[in-house]
Amino acid sequence: MMRVLEFLAALVIVAAIGVAAAVVMPGSGHVERTLVVGKDLRQVYDVLDNFRVLPKYSAIGSIDPKAQFTFSGKSYGPGSEVSWTSSNPKLGNGQLTIASATPDFDKIDSNTRGASIVWSLDNTWRGRDKHFTLDLARKGSRGQLTDITWSYDVTYGWNLVNRFANLYIHGEPDAFIQYSLNNLQNVLAAVPNVDYSQLNPSIEQTQPTPVLLVSSSIARKEGLDGLDTAVTTAIGQIKAEAKKLGVNITGPRILFTTSYGDQTFKFDVAMPIDTGTLTVAGQSEQLTAPVPPSIDTTAAPAEAGTAAAAASSPALTPGNRDRYGRLVLDNNVRGAMVFGGAALKGVWSGTFAGVPQIRDMLKAYAQTHGYQFDVVVSPSYDILVQPEVKDASGAITTYAKYDVYLPLSSAPQQTPEQAAGIRQPSMDTGAPASSSSAPAPAGSAAAPASGASVAN
């Protein structure tokens, strides 16, 4: 009996010590980690102010690659939600909600020194009012770096069991932040280092369109003059073929960028026509969308220009389909059905020299917002909406206007700019700057050159 009493007394003493220890423990917990990345603050902000990119960098995917994510609420900014389910006991099920983001995305430019985003957390970790705070600060002599401070805060209140969880805050919460930060750095490294703060893009639903097209290329050193010559030649071939086929051209030229290499610029010049059915070699042919070429991985590739290479590529005659499934016509002209589906759109007013950088801006914007695209399967393209105007001396008096598109395979219905009803800037029709004008590079405080504008 005495031993039983001693045992009970010991339990009371241990319990009292435990209660006393819990009482003196803090009623809240905090842990943070910091990382500096070589990216513009706006890009980092956009990645963190939506959850579409989260599966790529969150520790959730590292701990359980089979975790399932579900997106709900808004697609961007406060009100965005993501939930996950996992059979891994370290994760379980949970949900994140963007509670606040300051300043608003459209207020962030090269002069913005800092920003803060708060995610509310609902998961199996002990405590209440659990949330992550992501503080961003512009760093570097030119503001080209971003300091990310990712912190976790939790309130335990007077729940004594929860207070003991503070002993483990440097366990799972700390590891979650550290793993996610490291992964985030890798995700950001893949984003083109451009400043797209003036781009103001939109998402448009494009319609399938029949076109005639010619594949062409120029050496990059040929510049705009070489491009103009190649495009003019291709348009001449397309118009001649349209006349021969008895079809009408219904819109301006379209240029698909198939490869923008360091030495060579490869592209398809296309023009829309009024029918998707053509009569070729006495047969009625339906135009179809291009497809990725099939690759025979069992055969060794023949060297270009050799007899073996020629033999491996059968001659194509009008009415055949080329390796992309496009209808073969005369004089290097092909017929195909293009567009259809969502595309991210930006507008460039200036010389064509700025179009490649607008393409990079669209790609960077899509990556930071979690929009899916594949330029190999669906290349980016631009449409000449308004040709440039020159005076009698040949000097440019009004710049050309280009609509630039990046086809998307997965995206919301609108960009944040569209959802916010932000008014688009108008096209600048004033006196142009030099013909070399182009958008400002990442980290630069300068806007596009005078007389050239980024709009939508």
C-alpha positions in Angstrom: 0.0 0.0 0.0 2.8 2.3 0.9 4.4 1.8 -2.5 1.2 2.6 -4.3 0.9 5.8 -2.3 4.5 6.7 -3.2 3.9 6.0 -6.8 0.8 8.2 -6.8 2.7 10.9 -5.1 5.4 10.7 -7.7 2.8 11.0 -10.4 1.3 14.1 -8.8 4.8 15.7 -8.5 5.6 14.9 -12.1 2.3 16.3 -13.2 2.8 19.4 -11.1 6.2 19.9 -12.6 4.8 19.4 -16.1 2.0 21.9 -15.5 4.5 24.4 -14.0 6.8 24.0 -17.0 3.9 24.4 -19.4 2.7 27.6 -17.6 6.1 29.2 -17.9 6.5 28.2 -21.6 5.6 30.9 -24.1 2.0 31.1 -25.4 3.2 31.5 -29.0 5.9 30.3 -31.3 8.0 31.9 -34.0 10.7 30.6 -36.4 12.1 32.1 -39.6 14.7 31.6 -42.3 16.1 34.0 -44.9 17.4 33.6 -48.4 18.7 36.1 -51.0 17.8 35.3 -54.7 19.0 36.9 -57.9 15.5 37.8 -59.1 13.5 41.0 -59.3 11.1 41.5 -56.4 8.0 41.5 -58.6 8.8 38.0 -59.9 9.3 36.6 -56.4 6.1 38.4 -55.2 4.1 36.9 -58.1 5.3 33.4 -57.4 4.3 33.7 -53.7 1.0 35.6 -54.3 -0.6 32.6 -56.0 -0.5 28.8 -55.3 -0.3 27.4 -58.8 3.5 27.2 -58.5 3.4 25.8 -54.9 3.6 22.1 -55.9 6.9 22.8 -57.6 8.7 24.3 -54.6 6.8 23.3 -51.5 8.3 20.8 -49.1 4.9 19.0 -49.4 5.9 17.5 -52.7 9.4 16.7 -51.5 8.0 14.8 -48.5 5.3 13.0 -50.5 5.5 13.2 -54.3 2.1 11.5 -54.4 0.4 14.3 -52.5 -2.7 15.6 -54.3 -3.3 19.4 -54.6 -6.7 21.1 -55.1 -6.9 24.8 -56.0 -9.9 26.9 -55.1 -10.9 30.5 -54.4 -9.2 33.2 -56.4 -6.5 32.3 -58.9 -4.2 35.1 -57.5 -3.8 37.2 -54.4 -5.8 37.3 -51.2 -8.5 34.7 -51.2 -6.4 32.1 -53.2 -6.6 28.7 -51.6 -4.8 25.4 -52.0 -5.5 22.1 -50.1 -3.6 18.9 -50.1 -4.2 15.3 -49.1 -1.4 12.9 -48.2 -1.1 9.5 -46.7 2.2 10.5 -45.2 1.7 11.0 -41.4 4.2 14.0 -41.5 1.8 15.8 -43.8 -1.7 14.5 -43.5 -4.2 16.9 -45.0 -4.1 20.7 -44.9 -4.9 24.0 -46.5 -3.2 27.3 -47.2 -5.1 30.6 -47.9 -3.5 33.9 -48.9 -4.7 36.2 -46.1 -3.1 39.4 -47.3 -0.5 40.8 -49.7 0.9 44.3 -49.4 1.3 46.4 -51.5 -1.1 45.3 -54.3 0.6 43.7 -57.2 0.0 46.6 -59.6 1.8 49.0 -57.1 5.1 47.0 -57.3 7.7 48.5 -59.6 11.4 49.1 -59.7 11.1 51.7 -56.9 9.2 49.3 -54.5 11.6 48.5 -51.6 9.6 45.7 -49.9 6.5 43.6 -49.8 4.8 41.2 -47.4 2.5 38.2 -48.0 0.7 36.2 -45.3 -0.6 32.6 -45.7 -3.1 31.2 -43.2 -2.4 27.6 -42.4 -4.8 24.8 -41.4 -3.1 21.5 -40.8 -2.3 19.0 -38.1 0.4 21.0 -36.3 -0.6 22.1 -32.8 -1.8 25.6 -32.0 -4.1 28.1 -33.6 -3.8 31.2 -35.7 -1.1 29.4 -37.6 0.4 31.4 -40.5 3.4 31.9 -42.7 4.7 35.4 -43.4 6.8 36.0 -46.4 8.7 39.4 -46.3 10.4 40.6 -49.4 13.1 43.3 -49.5 14.9 44.6 -52.6 18.7 44.3 -52.3 21.8 44.9 -54.4 23.4 48.0 -55.7 20.8 48.1 -58.6 18.0 46.5 -56.7 18.4 43.3 -58.7 18.3 40.9 -55.7 15.4 40.0 -53.4 15.8 39.0 -49.8 13.1 36.5 -48.7 12.3 36.1 -45.0 9.9 33.2 -44.5 8.6 33.0 -41.0 6.0 30.8 -39.2 3.9 32.0 -36.2 1.5 30.1 -34.0 -0.5 30.8 -30.9 -0.8 28.2 -28.2 -2.9 30.1 -25.7 -3.4 28.3 -22.3 -3.6 24.9 -23.9 -0.7 23.3 -21.9 -0.3 20.4 -24.3 0.0 22.8 -27.2 2.6 24.8 -25.4 4.9 21.8 -25.3 4.7 21.8 -29.1 6.9 24.9 -29.0 9.8 22.5 -28.1 9.4 21.1 -31.6 8.9 24.3 -33.7 12.4 23.8 -35.0 11.3 20.4 -36.3 8.7 20.1 -38.9 7.8 23.9 -39.3 11.5 24.8 -39.5 12.2 22.0 -42.0 9.2 22.9 -44.1 10.4 26.5 -44.5 14.0 25.5 -45.2 13.2 22.9 -47.8 10.6 25.1 -49.5 13.1 28.1 -49.7 15.7 25.9 -51.3 13.2 24.6 -53.8 11.9 28.1 -54.5 15.4 29.2 -55.4 15.6 26.5 -58.1 12.1 27.3 -59.5 13.0 31.0 -59.7 16.3 30.2 -61.5 14.3 28.9 -64.5 12.4 32.2 -64.9 13.8 34.6 -67.5 15.4 37.5 -65.8 13.3 40.3 -67.3 11.2 43.1 -65.8 7.6 42.6 -66.9 6.0 45.2 -64.6 4.9 47.3 -67.6 3.6 44.4 -69.6 0.0 44.3 -68.3 -1.0 41.1 -70.2 -4.3 39.4 -70.7 -5.6 35.9 -71.3 -7.6 35.5 -74.5 -9.5 32.5 -75.8 -8.4 32.1 -79.5 -10.4 30.5 -82.2 -9.1 27.8 -84.7 -8.0 29.6 -87.8 -7.0 28.2 -91.2 -3.7 29.7 -92.6 -1.2 29.4 -95.4 2.3 29.5 -94.2 6.0 29.3 -95.3 8.9 28.2 -93.0 11.9 30.5 -93.2 15.0 31.5 -91.3 17.7 34.2 -91.1 21.1 34.6 -89.5 20.7 36.8 -86.4 23.4 39.1 -87.8 21.1 39.9 -90.7 19.0 42.0 -88.3 15.7 43.7 -89.1 16.6 44.2 -92.8 17.1 40.4 -93.3 13.9 39.7 -91.4 11.9 42.1 -93.6 13.3 40.5 -96.8 12.5 37.0 -95.6 8.9 37.9 -94.5 8.2 39.9 -97.7 9.4 36.9 -99.8 7.2 34.5 -97.8 4.1 36.8 -98.0 4.6 36.9 -101.8 4.6 33.1 -102.0 1.5 32.9 -99.8 -0.4 35.4 -101.8 0.4 33.7 -105.0 -0.7 30.3 -103.6 -3.9 31.8 -102.3 -4.7 33.2 -105.7 -4.0 29.9 -107.3 -6.3 28.1 -104.8 -9.0 30.6 -105.1 -9.1 31.5 -101.4 -9.1 34.9 -99.8 -6.6 36.2 -97.2 -8.6 37.6 -94.3 -6.0 39.2 -91.9 -2.5 40.5 -91.3 0.6 38.4 -91.3 1.4 36.1 -88.4 4.9 35.1 -87.4 5.5 31.9 -85.4 8.8 31.7 -83.6 10.0 28.1 -84.0 13.6 28.8 -82.8 15.3 31.9 -81.5 18.9 30.7 -81.3 22.1 32.7 -80.8 23.0 32.4 -84.4 19.8 31.6 -86.3 16.2 32.8 -86.1 13.8 30.3 -87.4 10.1 31.2 -88.0 6.9 30.4 -89.9 5.2 33.3 -91.8 1.5 32.7 -92.0 -1.6 34.5 -93.3 -5.2 33.6 -92.4 -7.6 32.5 -95.1 -11.4 32.1 -95.4 -11.7 28.4 -95.6 -10.3 25.3 -93.8 -10.9 23.0 -96.9 -8.6 23.2 -99.9 -8.8 21.5 -103.3 -5.3 20.2 -104.0 -4.3 17.8 -106.9 -8.0 17.3 -107.5 -8.7 16.2 -104.0 -10.6 18.0 -101.2 -8.3 18.3 -98.2 -9.2 19.4 -94.7 -6.6 21.6 -92.8 -5.6 20.2 -89.4 -3.6 21.5 -86.5 0.2 20.9 -86.7 1.5 18.0 -84.5 4.9 17.3 -83.1 7.0 15.2 -85.5 7.4 11.6 -84.6 11.0 10.5 -84.0 12.4 7.1 -84.8 14.7 6.5 -81.8 15.9 3.2 -83.2 17.7 4.6 -86.3 20.9 6.6 -86.2 20.4 10.1 -87.6 21.8 10.8 -91.0 24.1 13.7 -91.4 22.4 16.7 -92.9 23.1 17.3 -96.6 24.1 13.7 -97.3 22.5 11.2 -99.7 21.4 9.2 -96.7 19.6 12.2 -95.3 17.8 12.9 -98.6 16.8 9.2 -98.9 15.3 9.3 -95.3 13.1 12.3 -96.2 10.7 11.2 -99.0 9.8 13.9 -101.6 6.7 15.8 -100.7 4.2 16.7 -103.5 1.1 18.9 -103.3 -1.6 17.0 -101.4 0.9 15.2 -99.1 1.3 16.0 -95.4 4.7 17.0 -94.0 6.3 15.7 -90.8 4.2 18.2 -88.8 0.9 17.0 -90.4 0.6 20.3 -92.5 -0.9 20.1 -96.0 1.8 20.5 -98.7 1.1 23.1 -101.4 3.3 24.6 -104.1 6.4 26.9 -103.6 7.2 25.9 -100.0 3.7 26.9 -98.9 1.8 24.7 -96.3 -1.7 24.8 -95.1 -2.7 24.2 -91.5 -5.3 25.0 -88.8 -3.7 27.2 -86.0 -4.7 28.8 -82.7 -7.6 27.5 -80.6 -7.4 27.7 -76.8 -6.1 30.1 -74.2 -3.1 32.4 -75.0 -1.3 35.0 -72.9 -1.2 38.3 -74.8 1.0 41.3 -74.7 1.3 44.3 -77.1 4.5 45.9 -78.3 4.5 49.3 -80.1 7.9 49.8 -81.7 10.3 48.1 -84.0 10.4 44.3 -84.3 13.5 44.4 -82.1 11.3 44.5 -79.0 9.1 41.6 -79.9 11.6 38.8 -78.7 11.8 40.6 -75.3 8.0 40.7 -75.1 8.0 36.9 -75.7 10.5 36.5 -72.8 8.3 38.7 -70.6 5.2 36.6 -71.4 7.2 33.4 -70.6 8.4 34.9 -67.3 5.0 36.1 -66.4 3.4 32.7 -67.2 6.1 30.9 -65.0 5.6 33.1 -62.0 1.8 32.8 -62.2 1.8 29.1 -62.7 0.4 29.1 -66.3 1.5 26.0 -68.3 2.9 26.3 -71.8 5.1 24.3 -74.2 6.7 26.4 -77.0 7.9 23.3 -78.8 4.3 22.0 -79.2 2.6 25.4 -79.4 5.2 28.1 -80.4 4.7 31.7 -79.5 3.6 34.0 -82.3 3.0 37.7 -83.1 0.5 39.4 -85.3 1.3 42.7 -87.1 -1.7 44.7 -86.2 -0.5 48.0 -87.6 2.5 48.5 -89.9 5.0 51.2 -89.3 4.7 54.5 -91.2 7.7 56.2 -92.8 8.0 59.7 -94.3 9.5 60.5 -97.7 13.0 60.2 -96.4 12.4 56.7 -95.1 12.4 57.8 -91.4 9.9 56.0 -89.2 7.1 58.5 -88.1 4.8 55.9 -86.4 5.9 52.6 -85.0 4.3 49.3 -85.9 2.1 47.6 -83.4 2.4 43.9 -82.6 0.1 41.6 -80.7 2.4 38.9 -79.1 0.9 35.6 -77.9 2.1 32.7 -75.8 -0.3 29.7 -76.1 -1.2 28.2 -72.8 -2.3 24.6 -71.9 -3.4 25.4 -68.4 -4.4 28.8 -67.0 -7.3 30.7 -65.3 -9.8 32.7 -67.3 -8.1 36.1 -66.5 -4.8 37.6 -65.5 -4.8 39.5 -62.2 -4.8 42.7 -64.3 -7.9 41.7 -66.1 -9.6 40.6 -62.9 -8.8 43.9 -61.3 -10.2 45.8 -64.2 -7.0 47.7 -64.7 -7.2 50.1 -67.6 -4.8 49.3 -70.4 -2.4 52.0 -71.6 -3.0 53.4 -75.1 -0.6 53.0 -78.0 2.0 55.7 -78.3 1.7 57.3 -81.7 4.3 60.1 -81.1 7.7 60.5 -82.7 9.6 57.2 -82.4 12.9 56.7 -80.8 15.8 54.9 -82.5 15.1 51.7 -84.4 17.0 49.8 -81.7 14.5 50.5 -79.0 13.4 47.6 -76.9 11.9 46.9 -73.5 14.1 47.7 -70.5 16.1 44.8 -69.0 15.4 43.2 -65.6 16.4 45.4 -62.7 16.5 48.5 -64.8 14.5 51.5 -63.5 14.1 52.9 -67.1 10.9 52.4 -69.0 10.9 51.4 -72.7 12.5 53.9 -74.9 10.5 57.1 -75.8 8.1 56.5 -78.7 7.9 52.8 -77.9 5.4 51.3 -75.5 4.3 48.1 -73.8 0.6 47.9 -73.7 -2.4 45.6 -74.2 
